[in-house]
Amino acid sequence: MSSINTFARQTAILAAASGLVLTSGMAANAAGAPVQRDSAPASSIDVKGQVAAPVSADSSVKISFDRPAVTSTAAPVIEQPKPAVAVPAAAAQAAAPKASVQVQAAPAPAAAPAAGGLNAAMLSAAYGQLGITQDCTAMVEKALGAAGKPVGDLGPMQFMNYGTVVGTPVPGDMVVQAGHVGIYAGNGQVVSGGMNGSNQTIVHPLSWLTVTGGVTFVRA
């Protein structure tokens, strides 16, 4: 009798856990049923997972533990990013398009105009006097005379009256400053008399004159 009551209580607990309601007839039958030694086993469990209640002539209860089928969705496949491959600097430069660079040659420096006319005559006369001992004014007076412009004894600044002042000298122009006069020979050189402390006529750098003061270029 006690085993049947214990089984009934277990069945009621299983029914409550599964959300099923046991009928009152099953509980009454389980409480009042006599013990029979030769009867069938009090309970049986089928291979499908169903628990059968005690066999009774009036009623039977089956509890199903089958779970509803659940549809599962496969997790999406995420492609892993590929590692970046470093490109050597030399290869990157070789692959990059090369810009076309045009190099223009620097213009050649303008050559000093060649002496012509009066300038050529004056320069030739100045070179013809190299080595002569004389003062600077005498040398230029002779050069002007050779070019067809004879003059008397002049002071250095008076030669300004025998030509036109120019900004850029050419060979044969007069180089005039206070206290000196000469003939420009080109390439930064001047022919002058009265040099070296002994009145020599020589060729010397123009800077010898500009270092002591400004100069004026006069074209006859």
Buried (B, 14 or more C-beta within 10 A) or exposed (E): EEEBEEBBEEBBEBBEEEEEEBEEEBBEBBEEBEEEEEEEEBEEEEEEEEBBBBEEEEEEBEBEEEEEEEEEEEEEEEEEEEEEEEEEEEEEEEEEEEEEEEEEEEEEEEEBEEBEEBBBBBBBBBBEBEEEEBBBBBBBBBBBBBBEBEBEEBEBBBBBEBBEEEEEBBBBBBBBBEEBBBBBBBEEBBBBBBBEEEBBBBBBEBEEBEEEEEBBBBBB
